């Protein structure tokens, strides 16, 4: 059961990273656009 929990946590972490990375890229783009104005 402990192993399963660790696997689920790892998958959740992976999903979180996949969601955060594009968000950070978008934020950087927005900051660049803001600096341009």
Residue, then its C-alpha position, 0 to 999 in steps of 0.5 A: x500500500x505504501x508503494x502505491x501511495x508513493x506512485x500516486x504521489x509521483x504521478x500527482x507531482x508529474x501532473x503538477x509539473x506538466x501544469x506549472x511549466x506551461x503556466x510559468x512560460x505563459x507568465x514569462x511571456x506576459x511579463x515580456x509583453x508588459x515590459x514592452x508597453 
